[in-house]
Amino acid sequence: MPPSSAELMDPASHPVLLAKKMLLFCSFLQSGVDRIHGLAEEPGAIINRLVEAVSTLVTTNEKLHGTMECLECIIYESVFHKTNGNLRKAWQVVRRALLVAQMMGIHRSLPPPVKNIDPSCKTEPHFVWFRILYLDRYLCLLLGLPQGTPHTEMPPDSVLASDGPLDKLGRLQAVIASRIIDRNEKGLQANDLNLTQEIDAELIRVGSTMPENFWISPRFVGVEVGSEDEFWAMARVSAQMFYFNLVTQLHLPYLLLFDPDTKYDYSRIATMSASRELLTRFLASHHFRSAGACHRALGFLALLASMALLLGHFDSRLHPKITSVFAHQRRSDRAMIECMLQAAEDVRGSEGKLLDEKNEQALRRLLLVEEDFSKGRNYTVRIRSGPAVEDEDTDGGAEGKGCKSIGIPIPHFSHITIECRQVASKDQQEHQFDPLSGPISLMPDFDTDMDQFLVLDSPDFPSEALAATQTQIFGTAPFVPRLQGVNVGDTSLREGGLPDEILGIDNWTS
């Protein structure tokens, strides 16, 4: 709810307290409640001006650091940018919060006394530290960046006992996210599933800490927009979506192997099921607030889930005897993705946008390509590390005559390019690996702006852009991909390894 006149602060109040109130007001405006009348400016203009003032005068002012209220302001600013879809900025701000918190000593098991501007402030330092870790790992997982501080041990029961259900789940999810990030940083080996299976078992145990009815997809029946009930319902949806995103992030690399080996079946099914569950919850929340808040961070999770589903159906067509069970859910999966795209259209024109227009176009094109592929057309798939390269667009579509391609950014796993191709002989298909492949960089590149990232209907990448490229053929011929003995120096899809390149969702943001 907006602050009442009795809650408005004296302009002579401490600047940190004023900043905190300003950020909370921005959060309210950002929620999309459309029953505010009499504003002199559009809510977006007010929000941007207030956040800019807080950032310039308070959260980046080291002279004001050192109090719990200032630390809260830094966290609120990061959450604002996350909700607004500026994930890189949110990550930069939460890293500032992490450093300030460490200087205050609240990361220690026995933290020193903290300073408060307002004597009535009763914020628990351990809880604030947990929120910083949760936000940092949430963003690092999406951006493909290393976490700010390694801590993969489950919190003690004494800490969990004092938490509410959602906070308890959040602490456990933060630990799982830390382990997934750590796995990705060390480099994942395709022939070593032990660590992934161990994390998966831990994730299942985390899910079992919540009552069964918690996992029902919320229906928002009887929930009023802008009410406290809505706040908790949305918090529940967000926690559920993050859980299923963890499952997807954990198992997606094995789906991207496009390997018929049955030892990867569990990861295929887990990725597809989790993506489906995530989309279901996203659509439930959108239908409740179709004209309301634009939470772009959740939109990115839905975009990733949609792409994972479509790539899973590509994979299932490669070896239908193994994963033909997905055929029964293909149409409903596509329908959910169409609904997600419609949700993005519903939001467009309001204060924000759920997805960038190019991302919408890319997902729509991927739907067309997947449908085209299911009807028997052959496609070449390249998984490439390094920054995306934008070439001139060519004419094309699902029925185009020219070379039609689509570029897909997948967090942690580089850039996937799908191109239609003429039917080749079996011998040609078995040797369609790019000769220009090279070693894969272990460091991410985030200089690419989102508007320059997606490659839609482009010709072949120039040779200098094809470093660390692996080509895989999708088609109706009786061809099973052979992942061993590929290019010299290329380990991106070899039987013994997965792509180490980390290229994150921040390339999808404006």
N, C-alpha and C positions, 0 to 999 in steps of 0.2 A: 504494500500500500504506500501511497505517497506520503511524505511528512506533512503533518498538520501544522497550522500556524504556531501552535504551542511548542512544536518540536524544532522550529526554525532557529538557527543559532545567531547569536549576536555577531555582527561583523568584526567586532574586536576580539573574538575568540582566538585561541591558538591556531595558527595556520594549518597545522596537521589535523586538528579536529574539524576545521572547515573543509579540508580536502577530503577527509573521510566521509563527511556528510554529502559532499558534492559527488563523490564516486557512487555512493549508495543511491543518490537521486538519478544518476546516469544509468545505473543498473535497472532502476524502475522504468525509466523511459525506454531502455533497450528491450525490456520484456515485451513490448508491443501492445500494451494495454491501450486501446483506442478510445477511451472514454475521458481523455484529458481535453478540456476546452479552455479557450482564452489564452493560449500560448502566443507570445509575440513572434516566435519563430518556429520553424519546423523542428520537431524533436531531434532529428539528426544533427542540425546545425548547433543546437544547444549542447548536445552530448559531446560533439567534437571540440567545441570551445572549452567546455569544462574539463575534459580529460587532458587537453593540451595544457591548460593552466596548471592542473595538478601535477602533471609530469614535469613541467618546466620549473615550477616554484617549490615543489615539495619532494616528490619521490626520487628525483635525481639530485636533490640538494643534500650533500653529505653532512652538512651542519645540522640537519634535522633528523638524521638517522640515529638509531639507538634506543628508540622507544617502541613499545608494542603497538601503539596506534599508528606510527609511521610504517612499521612493518606490515600491518594490516592494509594500509593504503597501497603499498607496493603489490600485495597479493591481489587486491581488488582491481588494480589497473591491469594486471596480467589476465585475470578472469575476463575482464571487459574485452580485451583484444582477442582472447580465445573465442568468446561467443561471437565476436564480430568477424571471425574468420581469418584474422591476421595472426597466423600461428607463429611465424618467425618472431614478430614483435612480442607476442605473449611469452615466448621462450626467453627472449632477451630480458624481459622484465622479471620473470620468475627467477632467473639466474641472479639478478640483483637482489631479490628477496632472499635467496639462499645464502648469498655472501653476507648480507646484513645480519641474517639470523645466526650464522656461524660466528660473526664478530661479537654478537650479543651472548653467545654461548648456549643458546637454547637447544642446540643439537646434542648436547651432552646428556647422559643418563641422569645426572644430578646438576641441572642448570643453575647458574648463579641467580640471585634476585634480579628481576627485570624492572626496567623503568617504565612508569606510566605517567602520561600527562594528566589523564583523568583518574582520580583516585578510585572512582567507582568501577573502573575497568577491571574485569575479573577473567580476562582471557588466559587460558591454560597454555603455557609455553610448549608443552609436548604436543598438544593438539595443533597449534600453529605450525610446528615443525612437520607434522604429518601432512598437513594440507599443502605445504610447500613441496614436499617429496612427491605427493600424489600428482600435483599439477605439473611438476617438472618431468616426471616419467610419462605422464599422459602425452605431453607435447613431444618428448624425445622419441617415443614410439611412433608417432605420426610423422615426425620430421626425419627420422633415421639418424639422430644425433646421440652421442654418448650421454649417459645420465650424469647429473651434477655430483652425486655422491653415491658410491656403491654401498648397498646395505640389503642383502638378500635373505636375511634371517626373519622368520616370522616373529611378530611382536609377542611378548609374554602374555599369558592369560590374564594377569592382573591389569594390564593395559586394556585388553579387549573387553574385560568385564565392565569397565567404566564407560565404554562407548555405546552409543545407540546402534541399532541394526545397520543403518546405512554407513555410519562411520566405521564400524567393525568390518563390513565388507570392503570399504574403501582402503583400509589399511592392508588387508590381505591382497587386494588387487594390485596395490602399489608394489608389494613384494614380488608378485608374479610378473608384473611389467618389468621390474628391475632384472629379473632372471632372463626374460626374453631379450631385453636390450643387451645384456651381458653376453648371451649366446650369439647374437648377431654381430657384436663387436669382435668376438674371438674368431668368427668365421665358422660357418656351419658346414659339416661334411654330410653328403647325401647318404653315405653308407653307415652312418652312426646315428641311429634313432634313439639311443638310450636317454640322452639328455632331454630331448623333446618329449619322450614318453614320461619321463620323470616329472617334468613341468606340467604336462597334461594331467597326470594323476593328482598333483598338488592343486591344480585349478579346479578339478572335480571336487576335491575336498573343500576348497573355498566356497564353491557353490552350495555344498551341502550344509554350510553353517547357517544359511538362511532357510526359513520355513518354506515348505513347498508352495504355499499360496503366494509367496513373494514373487515367484517366477511367472505367474500368470501375466500375460500381456495386458496392461491397464486398458480399461474401456472408457474411463472418464465419465461414467454415468453419475449424474447428480453433482458433478464438480463444476463450480462456478469459475469463470475466467477471472483471474486476478485474486483469487482467494488463497488462503493458506493451504487448503486441500490441494489446489492446483500446484502450488509450490512443491509439496511433498510427492505428488504424483509424477511431476516432471523430474524430480530428483531420483525417483525410483526408476523411471524409464532411462535416464542417463546412466545410472549404475548398471542396469541390465545391458544396455547397448555397449558400454565399455567392457563388460564381461565377455560378451560374444565377440567383440572386436579383438580381445586378447586371444580367444580361441582361433579366430581367423589369422591373426598375425603369427601365431605359433605354428600353424600347419600349412599356411599358404606356400612356403617355399617348396614343399614336397609336391604340391599340385602343379607348380610351375615347372617341375622336371619333365612333365608330359611323358613319364616313364610307365610302361605297362606292368612293372613289377608289382605283385600283389602286396608287398610289404608297405607300399605307400597308400593302400586303399583306405586305411583308417584316417589318414591325414586328408585324403580327398573328401571323404564323407563328412569329417569334422568341419572342414572349411565350408563346404556347401551348406551344411545344417546350420552352422553358426551365422553365416551370412543371411540365410533365410530368416532366422529368428531376429536378427538385428533389423532387417528391413521391415518385418512385421511390426516391431515396436516403434520404429520411426514413423511409419504410416499412421499408426494409432495416435501418436502425439500430434502429428500434422493435421489429421482430420479434426482434432479437438481445437487446435489453434491455427486453422488454415489461413486466417487473415491476421494472425498475431505475430508472435516473436519470430525473428529470423535467426535461428541458432545455427550458424554456418559450420561450427565444429561438428555437430551431429550430422549435418548434411554431408560432410566429408566422410564420416564413418559409413553413411548410407551409400555414398558413391563408391567407396572401396568395396563394400559388400556386393553391390551390383556388378562391378567388374569381376570380382572373384567368382560370382555365380556364372556369368557368361563364359569366363575362361574355363570354369569347371565343365561346362557343357561342351566346349571345344574339346577338352581333354577326354571326355567320355566318348566322343565320336571316334577318337583315335583307336580305342580298344573297347568296343561296346560289350564284348563278352564279360569284361571285368566290371564295368560300372554302368551297365544298361539300366539299372534301377533309377538313375537320374532322369531317364526318358519320361517317366510318369509325372515328374514334377516340373518338367521343362516349361510347359505352357503357363503354369501358375507362377513360376519364377519370372518369366518374361512379363507377365501381367503386373506383378509387383514392381518391377523396374519401370514399367510404363507409368504406374501410379506415382512412383518417386519423381519421375521427370515432370509429371503433371503438378506435383507439389512445388517443384522449383518454379514452374510457370505461375502458379497461384501467388507465390511470394513476390515475384518480379513486379516492380512498380511501387512497392511499399518502401519503407525506409532502407531496406537492404535487399540482398538477393541471396538465395540459398546456395546456388551454384553459379559459377561463372558461365557465361553463354557458350564459350568454347568447350567447356567440360560437358555441358548438356549436349552439344553437337557431337562430341566424341562418343558419348554413351549411346546416343541415338544411332550413330553410325555403327557402333559395335553390335547393337541389336540387329541391324540390317545385315551385317556381315555374318553373324551367328546364324541367322535365318537362312542366308544364302548358302552358307557352308552345310547346313543340315539338309539342303536339297541336292548336294553332290558336287558343289564347286570346290576346287582346290585352292588352298591358301598357303602362303609362306609366312612363318612367324619368326621374327628375330627378337632376341633378348639382348639388349645392348647396354653397356655401362657408359657412364660419362654424361655430360649435359646434353640436352636435346638440341637438335639442329633444325631450324625452320627453313624449308625450301618453298619454292613457289608451288601454289596449289595447282592441281590438274583437274580437269573435268572428270566426273565419275560419280558413282553411287553404287547401289546394290546391283544395278544392271549395266553399269558403265562398261565401255569397250576398252578403255585405257587401263593403265596400271593404277589401281585403286589401293590406297593404304590408309591406315589409321594408327596413330601413335597413342599409347596408353601409359601414363606414369603410374607405377605401382610402388608404394612406399617400401624401402629397403631393397627392392629388386629391380632397380634400373628402369629401363624404358622398353616396352614391348611394342613392336611394330608388326602389324598384320597386313599382308598384301595379297591380292588375288594373283593367280598365276595360271598359265596354260598347263594343261595336263602333260606331264612328262613321263618318260618311260620309268620302269622300276629302277633301272640302274642309275638313271639321273637322280631320282628321288633319294636314293640311298646315299648320294654324295652331294646333296645340296647344303654344304656348309661353307660359310663365307671365308675366303682365303685371306682376308685382311684382318682377321681376328688377332688380338694381342692380349697381353696380360691385363687383368682387371685391377683398377685402382681400388685401394682400400679406403680412400677418403672421399667424402661426398663433395659435390659442387653445388652451391646454393646461389650462384650468381644469376641463374636463369629466372627471369620474371615469368609469372604464370602465363601471361598473354603470349609469350614467345615459346611456350613449352610444347603444347600439343601440335602434332603434325597431322593435318587432315588432308586426305587426298593428295599426298605429295609424291613426287617421283622417288626413285631410289636415293638413299642418302649418299652424299659424295664420299669418296674413299677415305678422306681424312676423318670423317665422322663415324666410321665403322670400326673403330678400335674396340676390341673386346666384344665382338658380335657373334652370336650363335644363331644359326638358322635351323628352323624345324619346319617340316612340311605337314600341313593338314590336308587331307584329301580322301577320296573314296576308294582309291586303289588299295589293295591288300598290303599296306606298308606299315610296319611297326618301327617306330623311331629307334635308331641305334645310337646310344649316348656314349659309347666308348670309341676311342680311336678317332676323335675329331681333330680339329686344327691343332697344329703345333703351337703351344703357348696359350691355348684357350682352355680355360677350366670352367666356363660359365655354366655349361650343362653337361659336363662329363659325369660319368657314373659315380665318381668319387667326390664330387664337390658341387656346391651351389654358388650362385653369384654372390660375391662379397660387396659389390657396389651398393651404396646406400644413397638413394635419391628419394626424397620424401614428399609428403603431401603439401609442403609449403610451396612447391612449384605449382600447385593448383590454386593458390590464393592470389588476391590482388594486392 
